[in-house]
Structures are given as C-alpha cells and as structure tokens.
Amino acid sequence: MKTHLFTSISKKLYFLLFLLICSFAAQATVKLPAFFSDNCIFQQNSTIKIWGTGIPKKCVTVRFSWNKDEQTVKINENGKWEMTFQSPKASYTKQTITFDDGDILKLSNVLFGEVWLCSGQSNMEMPIKGFPNQPIALADSIIQNTADIDSGIHFFTVKRNASNQPTEDLNGKWFINSAKNVSNFSATAYFFALKLQKELNIPVGIINASWGGTPIESWIPAAMNQQFSDYDTTLIQNEPSKFPSRLYNGMINPLKSYKIKGFVWYQGEANTDRYATYEQKLTGLIQQWRSDWNLSDLPFLIVEIAPYKYQNGLNSARLRTAQFKTQQNNNTIGIVCTNDLVSATDSMNIHPPRKKEIGDRLANLALFNTYQNTSIQALSPTFSHSITQKDTLILTLNNVYDSILPMPEFSGFEIAGEDGVFHPAKAILSENKQQLYLTSEKVLFPLKVNYCFKNFQLGNVKNSAGLPLFPFSSVE
C-alpha cells in the first residue's frame, strides 16, 4: 500500500516537474534583431553573421532549408549568442531558417542576392508616392503597374531613431516589392534596385536608413565630430535628429554586422553652410562605415546635390565640389551628376522629381565599378585641363567616350582673365568633337573657367552616353 502511494506521488511529482520544464521552455523563445525577419535578403556567397538573445546557458539549434544543415550554439551568461554560416549563390528560390531552443522561430521567404545600404536625408528618404505637392516622376505608372507579387526586390526601412548612445537594435521590417508596398519605398533606392535586378537577374535587398533635413554630423560617431568646431548645436531647437552622432548611434551602428555589398549616400543639402569641412567629414564617414563593416574598400556611391536657389552665395556649388573631390582618388567611391535632372521651374524645389535617372545612374556606376561590367558607359564627363590660345580657352574633358554631344548652343560656361572676373562665355565644339573652344568679348586672354558653378545653374554639356558634365571651377 505504501509502495503504491509512493509511486503515485512520484508520478505526480514527475508530471509537475515535466510541466514546469515545458513551461520554462515555452518562455525561452529566441529573439532576433529586427532585420533578421521574414522576407530578409542576405548577401550571396558570403560568410554571414547572425545573432540574437535568449535564456542564458540554453542551446539554440539553427537549421537551413537550402542545404539541410544545422548548427547548435550555446547562449552565454549574458543571454547573447551568435554564429556564422556560408550563404549560397543568389537565387529566387524561397528559403527558411529555423531557430529551435525548445520553441520554434522560423524566418520565411528568405532570399540570397545583393544587399545595399542607402542613407542620407530627404532626397533619399522621399518615397515613390512623393511628398505633399512634390511628386515623383513616373510614380503613378510605377504604382499602377507593379504586380501584387514578390519580384525579388525587398526593402527594409529603418524607423527613425535619434539616440544619445550607440544602440544594438532598431525598428523596421522587410517588405516585398508588391503593389501594396511599393509606394512607400525610397524612390532613389527603388530605381537603383530595379536597374540592378534587371541587369544582374538576381534578388536585391535594400536597407534604407535616412531622415529628412539631417546634416552629415548626425551620421558620424561622437569621436569624429569632436574633431570639428563649425557646427553650432545651440541653434538646434527640439530636433534630436540634428544633434551630432545621434543617427549614427540609433540607425547605423545596429546594422554594422549585417553583410552588405555597398553604400549609397544622398545627403548634403543640410551642410551647404559648412561646405569647407564637408569633404573631410564625408571622407571620415566613409572610412568609419567601412571600418564598422570590416571592409576597407566597400563600394560607396554618392549622389551630387541638385541645383537649387539657396540664399547663400556659392555655398552649394562648393558643397558639390567637396562631394566630387571625395571620390577623385578612389575608384571604389563613385559619384553621379544631377545637373541635367532639374528644369528652370525646379529652382525652388529642393526635392526634384526625376529620381529614376538618379537610380539608373547609381546602378550603372555599381555595375561598372563593382560588378565589373565594362561595357556600360557609366561615367559623366569631368574637367581635365584647359590651355589658352590668344582670346580662346580650349577646354579638355575626361570621359567623353566617343564625343561631346553637339548642341545648338552650349550653356553654363564662364571664363575670366588675370583679373579673376568671370563673364558668360560662348562655347564651340571642336571638329573632332573632343574639346570645346570658349570665348567672351569681355575677356581678351582667358585663363580660368567655370561651368555651372552657382547654386542654381543648368548646363547642357553631355558625353556620347548622354551623361552630364559635372559642374566645376578651375580655380576651386
């Protein structure tokens, strides 16, 4: 009788213990950063780091659908774990990754392809649907003609977060490029991804971390900002996004172990009054971000800020020069020109509508430089040198390809003599279409030349690929 009673009590205790263990396991769900989620795209053919949190000292088994492999990792005493896996080549085949620590967490619709991080201020943030009273060209057609299916372009938009200290996670969600979602995607980033996908025929993932009106100082770490004294933060009122380093802390730092192919940067409008330090700051940002991702030559593509009637002298012209100089001596840094993508009616529109051309030019630059497609003519013409012959300044450009495109009349040029006073110049194309001859009745012996070197001035010089000449000043 006693033995039977003891056995009965023992069974009840075992059953209660079993329930307690199951209850504990049910609470032990693995947690992942927001960017490890359904619809995520991982960089192909790479060593991928993946990490998360859980119950200390438990084990997490991770299973991969594409190779039926699995790995087990132990959660440390701080509740953190991490592991790496080798990603396969790009494919549209939908995969899953399963995490098992007693509970199951599954990532679905995982793809492998090319992943780019796009960042900057409002012209990068601007969605396909546009801003109020500021539409995107071709937006209606894009929205109406996008099928309600997964085409293999996925977007992760980082939610705004200005943080005093570096953070480890962020908010956001991966979305597929469907009719329901496309209107909210960054227009510049979307057109960039669309062109890349068309040419490479593989999935493309875009992480968009941008915030309108923000200066470059917000996107670099505190130690770097301490090197400069030209940003007066006392003038900032209730705008945490404009405080130095806060967006780097809250929107870039958490991403730095997520494997990517490169960066696209569209920012500068908020720094025109500090153009003198912009080249140094942008160079520092590039170096810092590359260091964060542990790749010293990670491609970095820059969008030149568009012509706009700023009130301050030649500040934006000099900001463009700083952008251009940042990329001059490094072929893994590229820049696209935007001088031809606005009209006279856009002089007071800081959000010009023609984002498709910008996205296409960025993609062509990536295809040429990063993906080694040398058949693509992706480079805009740039100033090379000039020589003076009597009353004529002979201008030579780089990257004209077959020729400089003939125009009924070239616009945008000024020349100056020894006095340094610039006057509008007439330009005539040479017979071989490789050079331009510049003259002005007011300049008898020209020595210097400007092209669209103003806050708002539109030129029409293009190479045979139809790409515009970068604004420049031979004396800057």
NUDO-635326 format. One record per residue (C-alpha): z, y, x. Coordinates in pm, 1 decimal. Example, Ala and Ser with C-alpha at 12.3 -4.5 7.8 and 13.67 -1.06 7.14 Angstrom:
BEGIN
pz py px
780.0 -450.0 1230.0
714.0 -106.0 1367.0
This chain:
BEGIN
pz py px
0.0 0.0 0.0
96.7 244.6 276.8
-213.3 148.9 470.8
-432.3 219.8 166.7
-260.2 555.7 113.5
-302.1 649.9 478.9
-667.3 552.3 468.2
-719.3 760.5 153.7
-552.1 1063.5 311.8
-753.3 1018.6 631.0
-1080.4 1013.2 435.8
-982.4 1331.3 258.4
-895.2 1497.7 589.0
-1222.9 1388.6 744.8
-1408.7 1516.7 439.7
-1230.3 1853.2 458.4
-1299.2 1872.2 831.0
-1665.2 1794.1 764.8
-1680.1 2070.4 503.9
-1514.6 2311.9 748.5
-1765.2 2226.6 1022.4
-2058.7 2269.2 783.1
-1915.9 2594.1 657.7
-1881.1 2717.6 1015.6
-2237.1 2610.0 1096.9
-2371.1 2789.1 791.1
-2232.3 3112.0 930.5
-2391.5 3052.9 1268.0
-2734.9 3191.4 1185.3
-2927.2 3312.5 1487.5
-3006.8 3683.9 1478.9
-3316.1 3829.5 1643.7
-3428.4 4184.0 1724.4
-3645.9 4334.8 1451.5
-3970.2 4289.9 1646.1
-3927.7 3910.3 1651.8
-4021.6 3850.4 1290.9
-4286.4 3713.2 1059.0
-4634.9 3844.9 1144.1
-4547.5 3931.1 1503.3
-4816.0 3912.7 1770.1
-4728.8 3802.4 2121.7
-4927.4 3885.3 2433.6
-5155.9 3594.1 2515.9
-5141.8 3390.3 2839.2
-4808.9 3539.7 2943.5
-4450.7 3449.4 3016.3
-4277.3 3570.4 2701.3
-3909.3 3653.3 2688.8
-3733.4 3606.2 2357.3
-3366.9 3677.1 2291.1
-3102.3 3722.8 2026.9
-2739.1 3675.6 1929.8
-2530.2 3401.7 1773.8
-2193.2 3227.0 1780.4
-2061.9 3206.5 2139.4
-2096.9 2868.0 2311.1
-2318.0 2719.2 2039.8
-2665.5 2595.9 2126.3
-2996.6 2717.6 1988.7
-3297.6 2487.6 1981.0
-3631.8 2666.1 1967.1
-3943.5 2478.5 1852.7
-4305.2 2593.2 1891.3
-4572.5 2478.2 1648.6
-4871.1 2514.8 1882.3
-4757.9 2259.5 2137.9
-4478.3 2072.7 1956.7
-4249.4 2168.9 2244.9
-3885.3 2268.0 2214.0
-3620.7 2432.6 2428.6
-3244.9 2446.1 2392.8
-3035.5 2733.3 2521.0
-2660.0 2792.7 2507.1
-2523.3 3115.8 2362.9
-2296.3 3284.5 2616.0
-1940.0 3403.0 2563.8
-2066.1 3745.2 2457.0
-2273.7 3597.3 2177.5
-2606.3 3654.6 2352.3
-2886.4 3421.0 2453.2
-3236.5 3446.2 2594.1
-3518.2 3217.7 2700.1
-3883.2 3231.6 2806.2
-4192.8 3043.7 2702.2
-4554.2 3044.1 2811.0
-4781.8 3186.5 2545.6
-5119.8 3021.3 2479.6
-5457.3 3195.5 2482.0
-5546.9 3425.1 2194.2
-5619.8 3262.3 1859.8
-5631.5 3341.7 1489.2
-5451.1 3015.0 1413.0
-5121.4 3097.0 1244.9
-4821.2 2955.9 1429.3
-4448.0 2925.5 1370.2
-4140.8 2949.0 1591.6
-3824.1 2781.9 1462.3
-3468.0 2857.9 1574.8
-3202.8 2599.0 1498.7
-2831.1 2641.6 1566.2
-2720.1 2444.8 1262.8
-2901.9 2681.5 1033.5
-3277.4 2724.7 1049.3
-3455.8 3054.3 1112.8
-3835.3 3040.6 1113.3
-4091.9 3301.3 1219.7
-4416.3 3254.0 1029.0
-4770.9 3384.6 1075.4
-4718.9 3429.1 1448.5
-5037.8 3509.7 1639.1
-5132.4 3547.5 2004.3
-5361.3 3823.8 2127.4
-5344.6 4167.5 2289.0
-5041.0 4391.5 2229.9
-5037.7 4768.0 2294.4
-4757.0 5021.7 2257.5
-4870.1 5353.7 2108.0
-4641.4 5654.8 2126.5
-4628.2 6033.0 2105.7
-4588.2 6299.9 1842.5
-4754.5 6374.9 1508.2
-5117.8 6312.1 1600.8
-5020.7 5957.9 1696.0
-4783.9 5920.6 1401.9
-5040.5 6052.5 1147.8
-5128.9 5765.8 911.1
-5465.8 5668.3 769.2
-5370.6 5834.6 438.9
-5317.6 6161.1 631.8
-5057.2 6429.5 583.2
-5037.0 6657.8 275.7
-5352.3 6873.5 271.1
-5452.4 6726.6 608.4
-5675.7 6423.6 551.3
-5812.0 6171.8 798.4
-6192.0 6149.5 813.9
-6321.4 5821.7 664.1
-5977.4 5739.2 522.0
-6095.9 5673.4 166.6
-6363.5 5433.9 286.9
-6119.5 5251.2 514.9
-5857.3 5210.5 242.2
-6107.1 5105.1 -26.3
-6295.9 4859.5 192.2
-6004.5 4685.9 361.4
-5969.9 4337.0 219.0
-5632.2 4219.1 97.6
-5618.9 3950.0 365.6
-5485.3 3908.9 717.3
-5765.9 4013.5 950.6
-5565.2 3960.3 1269.5
-5457.8 4320.4 1329.6
-5080.3 4352.5 1292.6
-4871.0 4669.5 1314.1
-4504.8 4727.1 1392.7
-4395.6 5084.3 1319.7
-4066.9 5170.8 1489.0
-3845.2 5359.1 1247.3
-3725.1 5694.9 1368.9
-3404.5 5677.8 1569.6
-3261.2 5950.0 1792.8
-2973.8 5802.9 1992.6
-2733.0 5957.2 2242.9
-2711.5 5629.9 2434.1
-2965.9 5356.1 2513.4
-2979.1 5103.6 2228.7
-3069.6 4735.7 2233.2
-3231.7 4700.8 1891.0
-3430.3 4910.2 1648.0
-3553.7 4904.2 1290.0
-3902.9 4818.1 1182.0
-4122.0 4540.8 1051.2
-4452.0 4375.9 1138.6
-4725.9 4429.4 878.5
-5066.8 4270.4 847.1
-5381.2 4481.0 812.7
-5427.2 4435.9 438.6
-5544.0 4674.8 167.7
-5182.7 4718.4 61.7
-5061.9 4823.0 407.6
-5345.5 4997.1 591.4
-5292.8 5348.4 451.1
-4954.9 5370.8 627.2
-5077.2 5270.9 973.0
-5121.0 5525.9 1251.2
-5485.7 5632.2 1226.2
-5540.4 5669.3 1601.0
-5373.0 5335.9 1674.9
-5555.8 5162.7 1388.8
-5902.4 5268.0 1504.2
-5808.7 5173.4 1860.8
-5703.2 4826.7 1743.4
-6009.2 4785.6 1519.5
-6250.1 4855.2 1806.0
-6061.2 4630.0 2047.3
-6059.5 4346.2 1797.4
-6430.7 4382.8 1727.1
-6523.0 4368.3 2096.3
-6270.6 4105.5 2209.4
-6272.8 3899.4 1887.7
-5903.2 3818.7 1913.9
-5587.3 3935.0 1731.6
-5449.8 4276.6 1824.9
-5087.8 4383.7 1781.4
-4986.1 4749.4 1781.2
-4630.4 4875.7 1823.5
-4619.7 5237.8 1712.4
-4319.5 5440.1 1833.4
-4396.1 5804.9 1756.4
-4230.7 6107.9 1598.1
-4396.4 6434.7 1498.3
-4305.7 6757.5 1674.2
-4128.5 6589.2 1964.2
-4151.4 6705.0 2328.3
-4204.1 6475.7 2624.1
-3842.0 6535.2 2725.0
-3732.5 6326.0 2425.2
-3923.5 6025.6 2557.6
-3787.1 6005.5 2913.4
-3439.8 5891.5 3027.1
-3149.9 6123.8 3096.4
-3160.5 6087.8 3475.0
-3519.6 6206.7 3480.3
-3452.7 6502.2 3253.1
-3178.2 6618.5 3487.7
-3447.2 6699.2 3746.0
-3580.5 6984.4 3529.8
-3429.2 7308.7 3407.4
-3710.7 7455.7 3196.6
-3613.8 7308.3 2858.8
-3363.4 7526.7 2674.3
-3184.0 7292.7 2434.1
-2971.2 7575.2 2295.0
-3273.7 7673.7 2088.5
-3278.8 7337.0 1908.7
-3110.6 7350.4 1569.2
-3033.1 7030.7 1378.1
-3334.1 6849.4 1524.3
-3191.5 6549.5 1710.2
-3540.8 6418.1 1785.0
-3600.0 6711.6 2018.1
-3294.3 6657.1 2235.3
-3375.1 6513.0 2577.8
-3384.1 6133.6 2609.1
-3281.6 6052.5 2252.4
-3609.4 5889.0 2150.3
-3635.0 5702.4 2477.2
-3286.9 5566.7 2405.2
-3348.8 5475.5 2042.7
-3718.3 5386.3 2022.2
-3843.4 5283.0 2369.2
-3551.5 5123.4 2552.6
-3510.6 4839.8 2296.3
-3876.0 4740.6 2341.0
-3888.5 4713.0 2717.4
-3873.7 4333.8 2737.5
-4140.2 4282.0 2469.7
-4451.3 4184.0 2664.2
-4743.2 4423.1 2617.3
-5086.3 4486.0 2766.9
-5059.3 4863.0 2799.4
-4965.8 5203.3 2656.3
-5147.4 5470.8 2457.4
-4996.8 5821.5 2466.3
-5089.3 6110.1 2233.5
-4847.3 6398.7 2292.1
-4836.6 6742.6 2449.3
-4859.1 6994.8 2168.6
-4482.5 7046.9 2182.9
-4494.5 7117.2 2557.8
-4756.7 7390.7 2585.1
-4490.7 7648.3 2672.8
-4377.1 7423.5 2961.2
-4716.4 7322.6 3096.4
-4606.9 7390.0 3455.6
-4382.7 7080.9 3464.0
-4585.7 6858.9 3231.3
-4780.6 6673.0 3498.6
-4459.2 6585.9 3679.3
-4287.7 6476.8 3358.4
-4579.6 6268.6 3234.6
-4615.9 6103.9 3574.0
-4242.6 6028.8 3565.1
-4266.8 5887.7 3213.4
-4549.7 5656.5 3317.0
-4358.8 5536.1 3622.0
-4040.0 5484.5 3421.0
-4205.2 5292.9 3138.8
-4394.9 5074.4 3383.0
-4068.8 5005.3 3562.4
-3899.9 4921.1 3232.2
-4169.2 4662.1 3162.1
-4156.7 4548.4 3525.5
-4529.1 4603.4 3582.8
-4619.7 4881.0 3825.6
-4985.5 4906.6 3719.1
-4959.4 4859.3 3342.8
-5255.7 5046.1 3186.8
-5170.3 5387.1 3041.5
-5420.0 5575.3 2824.4
-5379.5 5944.8 2742.1
-5533.0 6147.9 2459.2
-5611.1 6505.1 2558.7
-5464.2 6751.3 2308.3
-5733.3 6907.6 2091.7
-5838.7 7274.3 2084.5
-5603.0 7481.0 1868.0
-5527.6 7853.4 1839.9
-5184.2 7856.5 1996.9
-5040.2 8204.4 2025.6
-4953.7 8174.0 2392.9
-5230.8 8279.9 2632.8
-5389.0 7986.7 2815.7
-5090.0 7756.5 2784.8
-5261.7 7469.4 2606.6
-5560.8 7491.7 2842.4
-5319.6 7448.2 3130.6
-5142.3 7164.7 2947.8
-5476.0 6983.7 2921.8
-5525.6 7037.4 3293.8
-5184.8 6879.0 3355.8
-5283.6 6581.4 3140.7
-5610.6 6545.4 3328.8
-5451.5 6572.0 3672.6
-5200.1 6299.6 3583.2
-5475.8 6039.3 3570.8
-5701.7 6162.7 3852.0
-5581.5 5938.7 4132.6
-5506.7 5618.0 3945.0
-5770.6 5405.6 3773.4
-5511.2 5229.8 3559.1
-5439.8 5566.1 3396.2
-5718.8 5686.8 3170.4
-5775.7 5990.3 2950.2
-6012.1 6067.1 2663.3
-6156.9 6410.1 2587.6
-6130.1 6558.7 2236.4
-6308.5 6892.6 2283.3
-6601.1 6795.3 2059.2
-6392.6 6645.7 1779.4
-6292.8 6967.4 1606.4
-6501.9 7233.1 1431.9
-6463.3 7609.9 1413.3
-6275.6 7563.4 1084.8
-6014.3 7348.6 1261.4
-5886.5 7629.5 1482.2
-5554.6 7639.2 1293.7
-5534.9 7267.4 1219.0
-5309.9 7100.3 1472.0
-5389.9 6762.2 1312.5
-5770.5 6735.5 1342.1
-5914.7 6467.5 1110.0
-6153.4 6277.6 1338.5
-5921.4 6006.1 1462.0
-6183.8 5729.8 1456.3
-6369.6 5875.7 1753.7
-6041.3 5906.2 1942.8
-5950.9 5544.6 1869.9
-6300.3 5426.7 1967.8
-6292.6 5621.3 2295.0
-5949.9 5483.9 2381.2
-6067.1 5131.0 2308.9
-6383.0 5175.6 2515.8
-6172.0 5305.6 2803.2
-5946.9 4999.2 2774.8
-6248.0 4767.6 2753.9
-6399.5 4927.6 3064.5
-6089.0 4963.7 3281.5
-5850.9 4693.4 3158.7
-6082.3 4423.1 3028.5
-6349.0 4481.3 3296.5
-6642.1 4526.6 3058.2
-6853.7 4729.0 3299.8
-7148.0 4752.2 3060.1
-6956.9 5004.7 2848.4
-7011.1 5371.7 2933.3
-6659.4 5492.7 2861.5
-6609.6 5791.4 3092.2
-6650.8 6155.0 2997.0
-6816.5 6389.4 3248.1
-6583.6 6588.1 3471.5
-6620.8 6881.1 3709.3
-6726.8 6769.9 4056.6
-6819.9 7084.2 4254.0
-7033.8 7396.2 4249.6
-7242.3 7587.7 4501.6
-7374.9 7943.5 4488.0
-7738.5 8036.1 4544.3
-7779.5 8413.8 4512.9
-7698.6 8502.5 4148.7
-7677.1 8139.4 4030.5
-7390.9 7894.3 4037.0
-7516.8 7534.6 4048.8
-7272.6 7300.7 3874.6
-7249.2 6928.7 3952.5
-7061.7 6688.7 3725.8
-6927.1 6336.7 3761.6
-7000.8 6059.1 3509.0
-7321.7 6198.2 3360.5
-7471.8 5844.3 3361.2
-7848.0 5884.5 3300.2
-7835.0 6258.2 3244.6
-7667.3 6557.1 3088.2
-7784.8 6570.5 2727.0
-8025.7 6861.2 2667.3
-7911.3 7127.4 2419.8
-8098.8 7423.3 2267.7
-7819.9 7636.2 2412.5
-7514.8 7532.2 2613.7
-7183.2 7691.7 2519.3
-6836.3 7719.0 2668.8
-6910.6 7845.2 3021.6
-6772.5 8148.3 3205.5
-6831.0 8248.9 3566.0
-6662.9 8500.2 3797.4
-6730.9 8661.8 4131.0
-6488.2 8775.4 4401.7
-6300.6 8996.1 4155.6
-6195.1 8690.1 3954.4
-6302.6 8844.2 3624.0
-6472.7 8583.4 3406.9
-6776.1 8658.4 3188.9
-6967.6 8435.5 2946.2
-7243.9 8250.9 3126.7
-7583.3 8115.8 3031.7
-7645.1 7754.1 3134.5
-7984.2 7595.0 3202.4
-8030.8 7222.6 3261.1
-8197.9 7125.3 3588.9
-8529.8 6941.1 3580.7
-8365.7 6611.8 3674.3
-8100.6 6672.6 3404.3
-7822.4 6611.1 3654.0
-7698.8 6967.9 3710.8
-7651.1 7296.7 3528.0
-7754.6 7641.8 3652.8
-7511.6 7915.0 3543.2
-7586.4 8287.8 3543.5
-7449.1 8610.8 3398.6
-7590.6 8961.2 3418.5
-7237.6 9082.9 3491.5
-7178.9 8851.1 3789.2
-7413.8 8907.5 4084.9
-7263.3 8646.7 4315.7
-7074.8 8380.8 4112.5
-6801.0 8183.1 4287.9
-6584.6 8041.2 4011.4
-6646.4 7865.4 3682.1
-6451.4 7786.8 3364.8
-6552.3 7555.7 3083.3
-6369.4 7582.3 2750.1
-6063.6 7690.4 2944.2
-5895.0 7852.9 2645.6
-5650.2 7742.8 2380.3
-5937.8 7712.1 2137.1
-6294.3 7699.5 2261.1
-6561.7 7446.4 2175.5
-6830.3 7338.1 2416.9
-7131.9 7112.4 2374.8
-7195.1 6960.5 2717.5
-7222.4 6582.0 2698.0
-7343.9 6296.1 2913.8
-7611.2 6048.4 2807.1
-7341.6 5832.4 2644.1
-7260.3 6123.0 2413.9
-6918.8 6184.5 2566.6
-6799.7 6545.5 2609.8
-6729.5 6730.7 2931.7
-6358.4 6778.8 2999.4
-6251.0 7145.0 2986.3
-6173.8 7275.8 3334.9
-6123.8 7575.4 3557.1
-6243.0 7563.5 3916.8
-5950.6 7785.9 4017.3
-5667.9 7594.2 3849.2
